[in-house]
C-alpha cells in the first residue's frame, strides 16, 4: 500500500465508514410506495420521503428507482418506471380496479432491494364527493347537482357508486 493510501485510511473512523456504507447501498427493505391522488384512470405514487438516497455528484452515482406493477394473472411484476425521481403517476388505468405496485431501489454498484407491495384501487369513473354526500344525506335534488348537469330522484342514475 502506498503512504497516500495509508493516510486516507487513518482519516476513516467506524462511524464515517458506516455512514459511507449506508450512502452507497440500499437499505435492507425499502418502504413500499406511498399512494397519493387516485382517480378512475390514474394512481400517484411517492417514495424515499426521508430523502435517504444519495443525490450528490454525477447521476450515475445516485440510487435508481423502479416502480413495478404486478400482473394479477401471472403473479409476476413488470417495470413501469425507472429513473431518479421520487414520484410517478401511473396512467391509463381501468376504473374500479385493484392494482399492486412495489419499489425497487438500485445502488450505483448494482445492488438492489424490493419493497413490500402496496395495493390500491382506482375509483369509479363517476364518483363525485358532492353526489356521495347527498346519497348519504338522502337528498333528492340540489343546486350543486344541477350545476353538474345531474338531475333526478334519489333512486335515479346520478347517485353513482
C-alpha positions in Angstrom: 0.0 0.0 0.0 1.2 3.5 -0.8 1.7 6.0 2.1 -1.1 8.2 0.5 -3.4 5.2 0.8 -2.5 4.7 4.5 -3.0 8.4 5.2 -6.6 8.2 3.8 -7.3 5.1 5.8 -6.3 6.9 9.1 -8.9 9.5 8.4 -11.7 7.0 8.5 -13.4 6.2 11.8 -16.0 3.5 12.2 -18.9 6.0 12.3 -17.9 7.7 9.0 -17.3 4.3 7.4 -20.7 3.1 8.4 -22.3 6.3 7.1 -20.4 5.9 3.8 -21.7 2.3 3.6 -25.3 3.4 4.1 -24.9 6.0 1.4 -23.9 3.5 -1.3 -26.1 0.5 -0.5 -29.9 0.3 -0.5 -31.5 -0.3 2.9 -32.4 -3.8 3.9 -36.0 -3.3 2.7 -37.3 0.0 1.2 -40.7 1.2 2.4 -43.5 0.5 -0.1 -44.5 3.4 -2.3 -46.9 5.9 -0.7 -50.2 6.4 -2.5 -51.1 9.9 -3.4 -54.0 11.1 -5.6 -56.2 8.3 -7.0 -58.7 8.8 -9.8 -60.6 6.4 -12.1 -57.7 6.3 -14.5 -54.5 7.2 -12.6 -52.6 6.5 -9.3 -49.9 8.7 -8.0 -47.0 7.0 -6.1 -44.3 8.6 -4.0 -41.1 7.1 -2.3 -37.9 8.0 -0.5 -39.8 10.5 1.6 -37.0 10.6 4.1 -34.6 11.6 1.3 -32.1 8.8 2.3 -30.9 8.1 -1.2 -27.7 9.8 -2.1 -28.2 12.6 -4.6 -24.7 14.1 -4.9 -22.3 14.0 -7.7 -23.0 12.7 -11.2 -26.3 10.9 -11.7 -24.6 7.5 -12.3 -23.6 7.7 -8.6 -27.2 8.1 -7.4 -29.7 5.5 -6.3 -32.1 4.5 -9.1 -35.8 3.7 -8.5 -38.1 1.4 -10.4 -41.8 1.0 -9.9 -43.1 -2.4 -10.8 -46.7 -3.4 -11.4 -48.0 -6.9 -10.7 -49.7 -8.9 -13.4 -52.6 -10.4 -11.5 -52.9 -13.4 -13.7 -49.3 -14.4 -13.9 -48.3 -13.1 -10.4 -45.2 -11.5 -11.8 -44.0 -7.9 -11.9 -43.2 -5.7 -14.8 -41.3 -2.4 -14.7 -43.4 0.6 -15.5 -41.0 3.3 -14.4 -37.2 3.6 -13.9 -35.3 6.7 -13.0 -34.1 9.1 -10.3 -37.4 10.8 -9.5 -39.2 10.1 -6.2 -42.8 10.3 -7.7 -44.6 8.7 -10.6 -48.2 8.9 -11.9 -49.4 5.6 -13.3 -51.9 6.5 -16.1 -54.3 4.7 -18.5 -55.8 2.5 -15.7 -59.2 0.9 -15.6 -61.9 2.3 -13.2 -62.7 0.3 -10.0 -59.7 -2.0 -10.5 -57.2 -3.2 -7.9 -53.5 -2.7 -8.7 -50.4 -3.9 -6.9 -47.1 -2.0 -7.0 -43.6 -2.4 -5.5 -40.5 -0.3 -5.4 -37.1 -1.5 -6.5 -34.1 0.6 -5.2 -30.8 0.0 -7.0 -27.5 1.3 -5.7 -24.8 2.7 -8.1 -22.9 -0.6 -7.7 -26.0 -2.5 -9.0 -27.2 -4.0 -5.7 -30.9 -3.8 -5.3 -33.8 -4.4 -2.8 -37.5 -4.6 -3.3 -40.2 -3.1 -1.0 -43.3 -4.9 0.1 -46.1 -4.4 -2.4 -48.8 -1.9 -1.9 -52.4 -2.5 -3.2 -54.7 0.3 -4.4 -57.9 0.5 -6.3 -58.8 3.2 -8.8 -62.1 5.0 -8.2 -65.4 4.7 -10.0 -65.5 6.7 -13.2 -68.4 8.7 -12.0 -67.6 9.2 -8.3 -68.3 12.7 -7.1 -68.0 13.7 -3.5 -71.0 16.0 -3.6 -73.1 13.2 -5.0 -71.8 10.8 -2.4 -72.6 13.3 0.4 -76.2 13.7 -1.0 -76.7 10.0 -1.2 -75.7 9.6 2.5 -78.0 12.5 3.5 -80.9 11.1 1.4 -81.3 14.3 -0.7 -83.4 14.0 -3.8 -82.0 17.1 -5.7 -79.8 20.1 -5.2 -78.3 23.1 -6.9 -74.8 21.5 -6.9 -76.2 18.5 -8.8 -78.0 20.7 -11.3 -74.8 22.7 -11.9 -73.1 19.4 -12.7 -75.9 18.5 -15.1 -77.3 15.9 -12.8 -81.0 15.6 -12.2 -83.4 13.1 -10.9 -84.7 11.4 -7.8 -82.8 9.7 -5.0 -83.1 6.4 -6.9 -82.0 7.8 -10.3 -78.7 7.2 -12.0 -76.9 10.3 -10.8 -76.1 8.6 -7.5 -73.2 6.5 -8.7 -71.1 4.1 -6.5 
